[in-house]
Each structure stands twice: as C-alpha cells, then as structure tokens.
Amino acid sequence: MKLAERALLAEPFHAMAFGQRAAELEAAGHPVIKLSLGEPNFGAPPAVRDAMRELMDGRPLPYTAALGLPSLRQAIAGFYRDRHTVEVDPAHIVVTSGASCALLLAVAATVEPGDEVLMADPSYPCNREIVRSFGGRVVSVPTSVRSRYQLDSSSVAHAWTDRTRAVMLASPSNPTGTSIPFDELAAICELTRSRNGWRIVDEIYLELADPDESGMPARSVLSTDPQALVINSFSKYFGMTGWRLGWAIVPGDIVEQVERLAMNYFLCASAPAQQAALAAFEPSSLAECERRSAELRARRKIVLEALNAIGLSVPVIPDGAFYVYFDVSGTGLDAWEFCERALSEVHVSLTPGRDFGVVTANTHVRLSYAAAREDVHEGMTRLGEFVASLG
Ligand SMILES: Cc1ncc(COP(=O)(O)O)c(C=O)c1O
C-alpha cells in the first residue's frame, strides 16, 4: 500500500537524533544538561494544578463546544483587554490543542494547493510541514542579522508573487528569541493586507517578551491589525506544555468555517485542561507568571555573559523567547558537529541550526534557557570546558 506523499516527505526534527543519544547517556549514568528543550521547568501555576486536582473527582468531563468553553474564551478576551488594551470578541477565539493545532487550523482555513506562504529562514520548522500538508508551497525567505533574523516589509515585498496567499510570522521567534520591531510588524501586515494576503502571526512567546521602556508589555499584532490570525498558547508563559492547550483569534467572517474544521478535526480541546486553565487568569497565577518571566530574563543574562566569556558570538541578542541562537563558526566545527560533540563530551544537549532552515544551518546552534537555573549554570560551565578543549 502506498503512503501519502505528505507522510513520505515530512521532515522529522533532526535534533531528535540527539534526544536518543541523550537518553542513552542518561541510561549509562551520565546526567545530561538539557538546553535543547523549548519548555520552561516551572510547570503550571499552582492555582491551575489545584483546579485540575478538583476536576479529577470522578465527575464526567464531556466534550466542550468545538470552539472551546465559553467561560475560557471570555477569560482569554479579558486577558487581551487587561494586558494589551485590545478588545477581542470572545466569539472570535478558538480554543485548540496547543498553538500547534491553532497553526494547523489557520493554514487549513486559508491555504489552497499551490498557494505560496512566506516565512523566515530560520524559523519554527513545523510551519513548513503544516503548509506542505495542505498542498501549499513554502517560500523560505532568507533573513540576516540586519533584520534580527526576522522578515521585514522589504523582504516580504521582494518575495511576493501572484501566488502568495499568506505570511507566517512569529514574534518573538523560535529559534532566535528575537521580536520584529512593532513598526516593522505593522508595515508587514499593512503590505500583506494591501495585497489580500493572510497574516498568520504566532504570539506564543509574546508574553515573555521584554516590556518597553515604560514597563508596558510587548504589543500584540492585534493592536495594529485586528484582522490578523493570531496564534497563542498556554504552553510557554503559563508553563503548560503537556496540557496541550492554546488558542487562535480569527477574523469574525471566518469563524463559522474555522468552527466546522475544528469540529471535524478534533471535536474540542481537552475539557479538563480547558476548565483548569480558567485559573491561569487569576491574579495569583498572573503574578506567578510574571515572576517566572523575570527569572527567565535573569537566566538569559547568565547565558549571554557566559557565551561572551567563552568566546561564542551571539549575532542577535534575544528579547523574548527563551532561546539564544549563537554562532559556532569560530570554533572550526559546523553546528551539527558542535552539538554532537558537546553532547558526547560534556553531556550538554543543544539544537543545531539545521532544524530551522538553511541560512544558518551549519553555523548556528540554539540554546534554550528554560531549564532550571542551576542547570543553566552547569551547562554553561561545561560548554566553556568543551570550547576550551577545542583549542
Ligand atoms: C514558535 C512556536 N509556535 C508553536 C509552538 C507549538 O506550541 P504548543 O505547545 O502550544 O503546541 C512552538 C513550540 O515550541 C513554537 O516554538
């Protein structure tokens, strides 16, 4: 029997090979410092865990509406009002199984076979597979240090063709941790809108981004482009990766079609996760998440200082997502070899650039500082020893 082309062509995460090797090392009694994982070590805020415990009392937990629990959609809208001073109609919010599912729905709803979708190289690898799965053509636009490895309006204009249907952005970005300056984001959206293109904007790391000079939270794209398709999640800021809960905010005139796709694809997101997630918006949970963001910024400082002392350059300084994307070309190793040897020789796991595109594939390595602070310290000490050993 023949498998579908999309299954045959789907790329795995290249870094999975390192996960396997790390597991072998650990089984042999060598603790591995994991600076490869995109998940904060904190877990869900305590009030969310308490709420989940209560829900596990044997009560039936039936499906929710396909678009999600009305109370949770209200709470998410309230979060945008209070934090971002943006009015979002709860009816436009679609609760999903993580940002992953929100991305899937957004692309399913907007991309037709043969349509071109612009995205940055380097960027989050799953977007490429999702677009391809729906027959779309991925147009990876090379970026550089000048645009902080993000798209800008001139690169979008340059890459645009008659077949371009959408632009996918993530601000802040995985793997670089950098945001698109807000005026530039507005310019990209304006240009894309003027050409009738969809703006699919992944804000999964937005709440972790540095506040502006006056202490205000980084702004959502919705404050400049209310018709953008916004992707977000409970995974990162709320520390709920394994709970599989996220959301999309979509323009009002496509809600009905997105709802039909949602009910056909997955019926609804996890009911207990949705109910417990209501507690994520309690003041105590939000205060806890802000403390964690501050802690992540402190870890970023530790990593940047250590990389500087080690002599590894960070061409773009991150301002949001808990990643640092550093250049290893000065070591004489390519990125893959660097990661392989760092894992084998000093038991630190990292992610080579190959997973994120081609521009920085051989030169750059992603380090996640979402691991516990002591692990970050230990990891940087070991990396220092490793680089010193290279001479
Ligand atoms: C940019 C980006 N978008 C989406 C996701 C998927 O997140 P979720 O756990 O919400 O599905 C990730 C996960 O690392 C990510 O980095």
The ligand as an ORCA input file, in Angstrom:
! r2SCAN-3c Opt
* xyz 0 1
  C       7.009     29.295     17.555
  C       6.224     28.142     18.093
  N       4.945     28.006     17.725
  C       4.190     26.967     18.156
  C       4.721     26.019     19.009
  C       3.847     24.876     19.461
  O       3.441     25.066     20.795
  P       2.273     24.296     21.524
  O       2.896     23.557     22.658
  O       1.348     25.359     22.054
  O       1.605     23.429     20.554
  C       6.040     26.134     19.451
  C       6.638     25.123     20.342
  O       7.791     25.123     20.678
  C       6.813     27.227     18.981
  O       8.095     27.395     19.330
*
